[in-house]
Amino acid sequence: MVLRRVGEPLAMEERREPEPGPSELIIRVEACGVCRTDLHVVDGELPNVRTPIVPGHEVVGRVERLGANVSGFAIGERVGAPWLGRACGRCPYCREGRENLCDFPEFNGYTRDGGYATHMVAEAAFAVRLADGDDAAATAPLLCAGLIGWRALKFAGSGKRVGLYGFGAAAHIIAQICRCEGREVYAFTRPGDVAAQGFARRLGAGWAGGSDQSPPAPLDAAILFAPVGALVPAALGATRKGGRVVCAGIHMSDIPSFPYQLLWEERQIVSVANLTRADAAEFFPAARAAEVKTEVARYPLAEANRALADLRHGRLQGAAVLEP
């Protein structure tokens, strides 16, 4: 499924099976999650979208072919392809172990073709080994919603009371991690979204309400998964002295002006950008220890536009997943 022009629906194309480069492998796709970042790509909210492009960066599949210089992978082995498709390894950020900030990165489904397809080319060094027996569709959201949520939770610190603004794919995973770690989860949804609030409580939230409400206790940290800039001052107002607000999205509407009093007393606002291979090495064991269960809505590959529309209009609980 191909984005030929920004703002247009995806179109199905028949292509030859791709050839791997020397450092690449071919993945036969079993499932690909539909992420909010895919919406930002399709809608042109991210800069310099390369078209035509195959979206998708929550990819689970099997190794089908190996490039000439690839070792350490077996044909048929299950792997994942996340958002970060490649980092240069040479820029100052890469040398500091911060490949998520690489000056010359490649991103699956944005600057290189992703997983809305039956086959995908992936850089072998950035593929993630996955457990063989797990359900592919249930695993797919972990490749971005899970990884970004994990990185955001690390940035949030060790505080006990954590607010999650926007209870979608990432929040429904991280709420389960928080519960395993003994934290209290406060879930903020669209005002009046009773179904989403019930979903949050079912997954361990001790309190759930609208984003226009105040929690019953000050938050130690808040994580914003919803791409709504107006939630930043709201989250600051709900966070205790010395607390932190983490902006976890790759795109957000403008943050409105707010009084300095909301930031004062050593509150902080930080952002999370992309992910690293080290995040994956930490997260997947943590998710298994927490017995994370993803809630997914399954769609055939040909119905990618419907899946994107359902995500755009908030008609999902959990995550949408394409199955070729």
LOTOR-400785 format. One record per residue (C-alpha): x, y, z negated; residue number from 1. Coordinates in nm, 4 decimals. Each point is the difference from the previous one (the first is absolute). Example, Ala and Ser with C-alpha at 12.3 -4.5 7.8 and 13.67 -1.06 7.14 Angstrom:
% LOTOR-400785
<x=1.2300	y=-0.4500	z=-0.7800	seq=1>
<x=0.1370	y=0.3440	z=0.0660	seq=2>
//
This chain:
% LOTOR-400785
<x=0.0000	y=0.0000	z=0.0000	seq=1>
<x=0.1708	y=0.3132	z=0.1302	seq=2>
<x=-0.0282	y=0.3691	z=-0.0812	seq=3>
<x=0.0478	y=0.1525	z=0.3441	seq=4>
<x=-0.0789	y=0.3573	z=-0.1020	seq=5>
<x=-0.0329	y=0.1547	z=-0.3449	seq=6>
<x=-0.3621	y=0.0394	z=-0.1028	seq=7>
<x=-0.1330	y=-0.2647	z=0.2381	seq=8>
<x=-0.1226	y=-0.3493	z=-0.0915	seq=9>
<x=0.2491	y=-0.2822	z=0.0259	seq=10>
<x=-0.0086	y=-0.2018	z=0.3218	seq=11>
<x=0.0675	y=-0.3713	z=0.0410	seq=12>
<x=0.2873	y=-0.0856	z=0.2351	seq=13>
<x=0.1492	y=-0.3258	z=0.1240	seq=14>
<x=0.3818	y=0.0091	z=-0.0090	seq=15>
<x=0.2804	y=-0.2465	z=0.0522	seq=16>
<x=0.1318	y=-0.1510	z=-0.3201	seq=17>
<x=0.2857	y=0.2298	z=-0.1107	seq=18>
<x=0.3681	y=-0.0903	z=0.0041	seq=19>
<x=0.2011	y=0.0407	z=-0.3223	seq=20>
<x=0.3083	y=0.2187	z=-0.0028	seq=21>
<x=0.3232	y=-0.1365	z=-0.1515	seq=22>
<x=-0.0975	y=0.1029	z=-0.3565	seq=23>
<x=-0.3739	y=-0.0617	z=0.0320	seq=24>
<x=-0.2519	y=-0.2780	z=-0.0375	seq=25>
<x=-0.3392	y=-0.0672	z=0.1547	seq=26>
<x=-0.2866	y=-0.0404	z=-0.2449	seq=27>
<x=-0.3171	y=-0.1850	z=0.0965	seq=28>
<x=-0.2504	y=0.2095	z=-0.1915	seq=29>
<x=-0.2394	y=-0.1784	z=-0.2354	seq=30>
<x=-0.1489	y=0.3141	z=-0.1582	seq=31>
<x=0.0558	y=0.3752	z=-0.0039	seq=32>
<x=-0.1441	y=0.2344	z=-0.2586	seq=33>
<x=-0.1722	y=0.3218	z=0.1044	seq=34>
<x=0.1614	y=0.2786	z=-0.2001	seq=35>
<x=-0.1017	y=0.3627	z=-0.0478	seq=36>
<x=0.3332	y=0.0902	z=0.1590	seq=37>
<x=-0.1304	y=-0.1634	z=0.3195	seq=38>
<x=-0.2841	y=0.2534	z=-0.0094	seq=39>
<x=0.2515	y=0.2826	z=-0.0339	seq=40>
<x=0.1823	y=-0.1352	z=0.3061	seq=41>
<x=-0.3141	y=-0.0502	z=0.2103	seq=42>
<x=-0.1439	y=0.3394	z=-0.0970	seq=43>
<x=0.3264	y=0.1841	z=0.0636	seq=44>
<x=0.0439	y=0.1141	z=-0.3596	seq=45>
<x=0.3614	y=-0.1170	z=0.0041	seq=46>
<x=0.2469	y=0.1867	z=0.2237	seq=47>
<x=0.1499	y=-0.1311	z=0.3230	seq=48>
<x=-0.2104	y=-0.3128	z=0.0401	seq=49>
<x=0.1611	y=-0.2102	z=0.2733	seq=50>
<x=-0.2572	y=-0.1072	z=0.2556	seq=51>
<x=-0.0852	y=-0.2508	z=0.1202	seq=52>
<x=0.0453	y=-0.1721	z=-0.3369	seq=53>
<x=-0.1312	y=-0.3176	z=-0.1603	seq=54>
<x=-0.0930	y=0.0952	z=-0.3598	seq=55>
<x=0.0363	y=-0.2206	z=-0.3033	seq=56>
<x=0.2578	y=-0.0430	z=-0.2755	seq=57>
<x=-0.1539	y=-0.2452	z=-0.2473	seq=58>
<x=0.0979	y=-0.3002	z=0.2083	seq=59>
<x=0.0068	y=-0.3643	z=-0.1060	seq=60>
<x=0.1085	y=-0.2647	z=0.2476	seq=61>
<x=0.2342	y=-0.2797	z=0.0991	seq=62>
<x=0.3447	y=0.0277	z=0.1549	seq=63>
<x=-0.0345	y=-0.1147	z=0.3593	seq=64>
<x=0.3316	y=0.1021	z=0.1572	seq=65>
<x=0.3346	y=0.1338	z=-0.1216	seq=66>
<x=0.2356	y=0.2533	z=0.1540	seq=67>
<x=0.3512	y=-0.1087	z=0.0903	seq=68>
<x=0.1619	y=0.1438	z=-0.3161	seq=69>
<x=-0.2711	y=-0.0940	z=-0.2498	seq=70>
<x=0.0723	y=-0.2608	z=-0.2655	seq=71>
<x=-0.1630	y=-0.0971	z=-0.3260	seq=72>
<x=-0.3528	y=-0.0387	z=0.1415	seq=73>
<x=-0.1643	y=-0.3200	z=0.1155	seq=74>
<x=-0.2490	y=-0.0412	z=0.2822	seq=75>
<x=-0.3458	y=-0.0264	z=-0.1559	seq=76>
<x=0.1017	y=0.1764	z=-0.3217	seq=77>
<x=-0.2562	y=0.2457	z=-0.1382	seq=78>
<x=0.1136	y=0.3639	z=-0.0083	seq=79>
<x=-0.1462	y=0.3455	z=-0.0355	seq=80>
<x=0.0680	y=0.3260	z=0.1834	seq=81>
<x=-0.0641	y=0.3123	z=-0.2105	seq=82>
<x=-0.0015	y=0.3733	z=0.0856	seq=83>
<x=0.3780	y=0.0476	z=0.0005	seq=84>
<x=0.1082	y=-0.1744	z=0.3185	seq=85>
<x=0.3639	y=0.1039	z=-0.0020	seq=86>
<x=0.2411	y=0.2382	z=-0.1710	seq=87>
<x=0.3288	y=0.1196	z=0.1461	seq=88>
<x=0.2232	y=-0.1112	z=-0.2910	seq=89>
<x=0.2379	y=0.2906	z=0.0634	seq=90>
<x=-0.1656	y=0.3241	z=-0.1094	seq=91>
<x=0.0567	y=0.1389	z=-0.3528	seq=92>
<x=-0.3340	y=-0.1346	z=-0.1225	seq=93>
<x=0.0669	y=-0.3526	z=0.1215	seq=94>
<x=0.3460	y=0.0054	z=-0.1561	seq=95>
<x=-0.1606	y=0.1044	z=-0.3299	seq=96>
<x=-0.2392	y=-0.2956	z=0.0106	seq=97>
<x=-0.2939	y=0.2242	z=0.0936	seq=98>
<x=-0.0826	y=-0.1457	z=0.3392	seq=99>
<x=-0.3605	y=0.1176	z=-0.0373	seq=100>
<x=0.1347	y=0.3513	z=0.0688	seq=101>
<x=0.2195	y=-0.1032	z=0.2950	seq=102>
<x=0.0715	y=0.2796	z=0.2475	seq=103>
<x=-0.0461	y=-0.2329	z=0.2987	seq=104>
<x=-0.2696	y=-0.2512	z=-0.0986	seq=105>
<x=-0.2365	y=-0.2111	z=0.2054	seq=106>
<x=-0.3496	y=-0.0803	z=-0.1209	seq=107>
<x=-0.2118	y=-0.2944	z=0.1056	seq=108>
<x=-0.3227	y=0.1124	z=0.1620	seq=109>
<x=0.1188	y=0.3618	z=0.0318	seq=110>
<x=0.3327	y=0.0212	z=0.1823	seq=111>
<x=0.0169	y=-0.3668	z=0.1020	seq=112>
<x=-0.2813	y=-0.2396	z=0.0878	seq=113>
<x=-0.1691	y=-0.1564	z=-0.2999	seq=114>
<x=-0.2282	y=-0.2856	z=-0.0896	seq=115>
<x=-0.3367	y=0.0713	z=0.1659	seq=116>
<x=0.0965	y=-0.2774	z=0.2398	seq=117>
<x=0.0558	y=-0.3730	z=0.0302	seq=118>
<x=0.3807	y=0.0460	z=0.0056	seq=119>
<x=0.2350	y=0.2654	z=-0.1341	seq=120>
<x=0.3708	y=0.0818	z=0.0198	seq=121>
<x=0.1572	y=0.0690	z=-0.3411	seq=122>
<x=0.3487	y=0.0914	z=-0.1137	seq=123>
<x=0.1109	y=-0.3144	z=-0.1813	seq=124>
<x=0.1828	y=0.1838	z=-0.2799	seq=125>
<x=-0.3228	y=0.1800	z=-0.0942	seq=126>
<x=-0.2319	y=-0.3008	z=0.0108	seq=127>
<x=-0.1298	y=-0.1220	z=-0.3372	seq=128>
<x=-0.0052	y=-0.3700	z=-0.0859	seq=129>
<x=-0.3449	y=-0.1064	z=-0.1225	seq=130>
<x=-0.1426	y=-0.3015	z=-0.1810	seq=131>
<x=-0.1054	y=-0.2632	z=0.2489	seq=132>
<x=-0.3250	y=-0.1212	z=-0.1520	seq=133>
<x=-0.1769	y=0.3305	z=-0.0724	seq=134>
<x=-0.2922	y=0.1212	z=0.2087	seq=135>
<x=0.1406	y=0.2289	z=0.2696	seq=136>
<x=-0.2888	y=0.2491	z=-0.0042	seq=137>
<x=0.0112	y=0.0300	z=-0.3781	seq=138>
<x=0.3767	y=0.0568	z=0.0134	seq=139>
<x=-0.0017	y=0.2663	z=0.2735	seq=140>
<x=-0.1060	y=0.2997	z=-0.2176	seq=141>
<x=0.2928	y=-0.0658	z=-0.2313	seq=142>
<x=0.2392	y=0.1039	z=0.2805	seq=143>
<x=-0.0898	y=0.3696	z=-0.0343	seq=144>
<x=-0.2864	y=0.0667	z=-0.2411	seq=145>
<x=0.1784	y=-0.2212	z=-0.2508	seq=146>
<x=0.3532	y=0.1233	z=0.0670	seq=147>
<x=-0.0862	y=0.3702	z=0.0011	seq=148>
<x=-0.2173	y=-0.0475	z=-0.3068	seq=149>
<x=0.2897	y=-0.1729	z=-0.1743	seq=150>
<x=0.2434	y=0.2797	z=0.0859	seq=151>
<x=-0.2538	y=0.2593	z=-0.1156	seq=152>
<x=-0.0499	y=-0.1856	z=-0.3285	seq=153>
<x=0.3768	y=-0.0010	z=-0.0584	seq=154>
<x=0.0065	y=0.3754	z=0.0614	seq=155>
<x=-0.2885	y=0.0412	z=-0.2442	seq=156>
<x=0.2179	y=-0.1260	z=-0.2841	seq=157>
<x=-0.0803	y=-0.2279	z=-0.2902	seq=158>
<x=-0.2999	y=0.1873	z=-0.1436	seq=159>
<x=-0.2945	y=-0.2054	z=-0.1215	seq=160>
<x=-0.2936	y=0.1992	z=0.1444	seq=161>
<x=0.0139	y=0.0078	z=0.3811	seq=162>
<x=-0.2536	y=0.1784	z=0.2201	seq=163>
<x=-0.0566	y=-0.1272	z=0.3544	seq=164>
<x=-0.1626	y=0.2525	z=0.2336	seq=165>
<x=-0.1591	y=-0.1764	z=0.2954	seq=166>
<x=-0.0853	y=-0.3618	z=-0.0728	seq=167>
<x=0.0778	y=-0.1666	z=0.3308	seq=168>
<x=0.2495	y=-0.2596	z=0.1201	seq=169>
<x=0.3021	y=0.1244	z=-0.1972	seq=170>
<x=-0.1835	y=0.0805	z=-0.3234	seq=171>
<x=-0.1810	y=-0.3331	z=-0.0133	seq=172>
<x=0.3389	y=-0.1758	z=0.0098	seq=173>
<x=0.1813	y=0.2291	z=-0.2429	seq=174>
<x=-0.2861	y=-0.0100	z=-0.2501	seq=175>
<x=0.0674	y=-0.3724	z=-0.0362	seq=176>
<x=0.3731	y=0.0622	z=-0.0521	seq=177>
<x=-0.0821	y=0.2614	z=-0.2649	seq=178>
<x=-0.2327	y=-0.2398	z=-0.1786	seq=179>
<x=0.2742	y=-0.2653	z=-0.0055	seq=180>
<x=0.2434	y=0.2552	z=-0.1481	seq=181>
<x=-0.2438	y=0.0935	z=-0.2751	seq=182>
<x=-0.0808	y=0.3469	z=0.1356	seq=183>
<x=-0.3387	y=0.1711	z=-0.0029	seq=184>
<x=-0.1446	y=0.0805	z=0.3441	seq=185>
<x=-0.2218	y=0.3016	z=0.0638	seq=186>
<x=-0.1522	y=-0.0151	z=0.3499	seq=187>
<x=-0.1184	y=0.3104	z=0.1862	seq=188>
<x=-0.2215	y=-0.0425	z=0.3070	seq=189>
<x=-0.2074	y=0.2223	z=0.2236	seq=190>
<x=-0.2615	y=0.1674	z=-0.2204	seq=191>
<x=-0.3062	y=-0.2226	z=-0.0251	seq=192>
<x=0.1649	y=-0.3088	z=0.1510	seq=193>
<x=-0.1489	y=-0.2439	z=-0.2487	seq=194>
<x=0.1028	y=-0.3052	z=0.2051	seq=195>
<x=0.3674	y=0.0998	z=0.0015	seq=196>
<x=-0.0125	y=0.0731	z=-0.3717	seq=197>
<x=-0.1477	y=-0.3439	z=-0.0685	seq=198>
<x=0.2704	y=-0.1546	z=0.2200	seq=199>
<x=0.2662	y=0.1803	z=-0.2050	seq=200>
<x=-0.1439	y=-0.1228	z=-0.3285	seq=201>
<x=-0.0124	y=-0.3542	z=0.1336	seq=202>
<x=0.3732	y=0.0214	z=0.0729	seq=203>
<x=0.0886	y=0.1174	z=-0.3482	seq=204>
<x=-0.0616	y=0.3749	z=-0.0142	seq=205>
<x=-0.0995	y=0.0983	z=-0.3520	seq=206>
<x=-0.1718	y=0.3122	z=0.1328	seq=207>
<x=-0.1260	y=0.0915	z=0.3462	seq=208>
<x=-0.1626	y=0.3223	z=0.1147	seq=209>
<x=-0.0085	y=0.2646	z=0.2686	seq=210>
<x=0.3041	y=0.2089	z=0.0889	seq=211>
<x=-0.1956	y=0.3002	z=-0.1263	seq=212>
<x=-0.0117	y=-0.1482	z=-0.3513	seq=213>
<x=0.2472	y=0.0123	z=-0.2883	seq=214>
<x=0.1261	y=-0.3267	z=-0.1504	seq=215>
<x=-0.0819	y=-0.0754	z=-0.3633	seq=216>
<x=0.3686	y=0.0347	z=-0.0980	seq=217>
<x=0.2948	y=0.1936	z=0.1480	seq=218>
<x=0.1939	y=-0.1980	z=0.2607	seq=219>
<x=0.3680	y=-0.0798	z=-0.0356	seq=220>
<x=0.0229	y=-0.0056	z=0.3793	seq=221>
<x=-0.2241	y=0.0268	z=0.3041	seq=222>
<x=0.0539	y=-0.1563	z=0.3427	seq=223>
<x=-0.1769	y=0.1559	z=0.2971	seq=224>
<x=-0.0803	y=-0.2471	z=0.2741	seq=225>
<x=-0.2776	y=0.2148	z=0.1485	seq=226>
<x=0.1459	y=0.2455	z=0.2573	seq=227>
<x=-0.1818	y=0.2960	z=-0.1538	seq=228>
<x=0.2167	y=0.2929	z=-0.1088	seq=229>
<x=-0.2714	y=0.1410	z=-0.2271	seq=230>
<x=0.0501	y=-0.3015	z=-0.2270	seq=231>
<x=0.3495	y=0.1172	z=-0.0995	seq=232>
<x=-0.1171	y=0.2791	z=-0.2333	seq=233>
<x=-0.2820	y=-0.2251	z=-0.1207	seq=234>
<x=0.2510	y=-0.2701	z=-0.0915	seq=235>
<x=0.2293	y=0.2523	z=-0.1688	seq=236>
<x=-0.2927	y=0.1138	z=-0.2094	seq=237>
<x=-0.0631	y=-0.3588	z=-0.1104	seq=238>
<x=0.3654	y=-0.0726	z=-0.0842	seq=239>
<x=0.1602	y=0.0535	z=-0.3394	seq=240>
<x=0.3027	y=0.2160	z=-0.0750	seq=241>
<x=0.3118	y=-0.1523	z=0.1522	seq=242>
<x=-0.2095	y=-0.2154	z=0.2319	seq=243>
<x=0.0488	y=-0.0595	z=0.3700	seq=244>
<x=-0.2189	y=0.0156	z=0.3102	seq=245>
<x=0.1209	y=-0.2250	z=0.2835	seq=246>
<x=-0.1164	y=0.0693	z=0.3560	seq=247>
<x=0.0175	y=-0.3391	z=0.1713	seq=248>
<x=-0.1318	y=0.0768	z=0.3489	seq=249>
<x=0.1972	y=0.0734	z=0.3146	seq=250>
<x=-0.2493	y=0.2734	z=0.0883	seq=251>
<x=-0.2122	y=0.2296	z=-0.2150	seq=252>
<x=-0.2201	y=0.3014	z=0.0618	seq=253>
<x=0.1369	y=0.3295	z=-0.1284	seq=254>
<x=0.0342	y=0.0388	z=-0.3746	seq=255>
<x=-0.1960	y=0.3061	z=-0.1135	seq=256>
<x=0.1551	y=0.2606	z=-0.2246	seq=257>
<x=-0.0387	y=-0.0642	z=-0.3718	seq=258>
<x=0.0983	y=0.1787	z=-0.3221	seq=259>
<x=0.3483	y=-0.0652	z=-0.1304	seq=260>
<x=-0.1557	y=-0.1023	z=-0.3313	seq=261>
<x=-0.0947	y=-0.3355	z=0.1583	seq=262>
<x=0.3654	y=-0.0744	z=0.0770	seq=263>
<x=0.1526	y=0.1501	z=-0.3102	seq=264>
<x=0.1076	y=-0.2076	z=-0.3019	seq=265>
<x=0.2279	y=-0.2121	z=0.2164	seq=266>
<x=-0.2580	y=-0.1654	z=0.2198	seq=267>
<x=0.1435	y=-0.1137	z=0.3327	seq=268>
<x=-0.1231	y=-0.0527	z=0.3559	seq=269>
<x=0.1986	y=-0.2480	z=0.2103	seq=270>
<x=-0.0530	y=-0.1736	z=0.3335	seq=271>
<x=0.0750	y=-0.3515	z=0.1179	seq=272>
<x=0.1388	y=-0.0502	z=0.3492	seq=273>
<x=0.0045	y=-0.3302	z=0.1856	seq=274>
<x=0.1580	y=-0.3014	z=-0.1753	seq=275>
<x=0.3204	y=-0.1998	z=-0.0253	seq=276>
<x=0.0876	y=-0.3661	z=0.0280	seq=277>
<x=0.0828	y=0.0109	z=-0.3706	seq=278>
<x=-0.3633	y=0.0954	z=-0.0684	seq=279>
<x=-0.1126	y=-0.3197	z=0.1730	seq=280>
<x=0.2501	y=-0.2087	z=-0.1962	seq=281>
<x=-0.1480	y=0.1386	z=-0.3247	seq=282>
<x=-0.3655	y=0.0143	z=0.0934	seq=283>
<x=-0.0814	y=-0.3460	z=0.1316	seq=284>
<x=0.1151	y=-0.1815	z=-0.3169	seq=285>
<x=-0.1917	y=0.2571	z=-0.2085	seq=286>
<x=-0.3147	y=-0.0513	z=0.2068	seq=287>
<x=0.0283	y=-0.3748	z=-0.0394	seq=288>
<x=0.0532	y=0.0321	z=-0.3771	seq=289>
<x=-0.3082	y=0.2219	z=-0.0210	seq=290>
<x=-0.1981	y=-0.2483	z=0.2112	seq=291>
<x=-0.1070	y=0.2848	z=0.2289	seq=292>
<x=-0.3058	y=-0.0804	z=0.2087	seq=293>
<x=-0.0735	y=0.2254	z=0.2933	seq=294>
<x=-0.3527	y=0.0598	z=0.1211	seq=295>
<x=-0.0051	y=0.0052	z=0.3793	seq=296>
<x=-0.2487	y=0.0506	z=0.2815	seq=297>
<x=0.1061	y=-0.2060	z=0.3024	seq=298>
<x=-0.0369	y=0.1188	z=0.3599	seq=299>
<x=0.0977	y=-0.1563	z=0.3337	seq=300>
<x=0.2848	y=0.1839	z=0.1725	seq=301>
<x=-0.2375	y=0.1261	z=0.2694	seq=302>
<x=-0.2024	y=0.1823	z=-0.2691	seq=303>
<x=0.2896	y=0.2158	z=-0.1207	seq=304>
<x=-0.1935	y=0.3181	z=0.0809	seq=305>
<x=-0.2880	y=-0.1130	z=-0.2209	seq=306>
<x=0.2404	y=-0.0772	z=-0.2828	seq=307>
<x=0.1569	y=0.3448	z=0.0312	seq=308>
<x=-0.3434	y=0.1638	z=0.0028	seq=309>
<x=-0.1079	y=-0.1922	z=-0.3095	seq=310>
<x=0.3159	y=0.1141	z=-0.1787	seq=311>
<x=-0.0442	y=0.3599	z=0.1164	seq=312>
<x=-0.3570	y=0.0181	z=-0.1282	seq=313>
<x=0.0571	y=-0.1786	z=-0.3302	seq=314>
<x=-0.2035	y=-0.3084	z=0.0849	seq=315>
<x=0.2548	y=-0.2399	z=-0.1524	seq=316>
<x=0.0877	y=-0.1342	z=-0.3406	seq=317>
<x=0.3605	y=-0.1101	z=-0.0095	seq=318>
<x=0.1708	y=-0.0309	z=0.3393	seq=319>
<x=-0.0835	y=-0.0704	z=0.3640	seq=320>
<x=0.2055	y=-0.2680	z=0.1755	seq=321>
<x=0.0230	y=-0.0965	z=0.3679	seq=322>
<x=0.0362	y=-0.3668	z=0.0918	seq=323>
<x=0.1168	y=-0.0694	z=0.3571	seq=324>
//
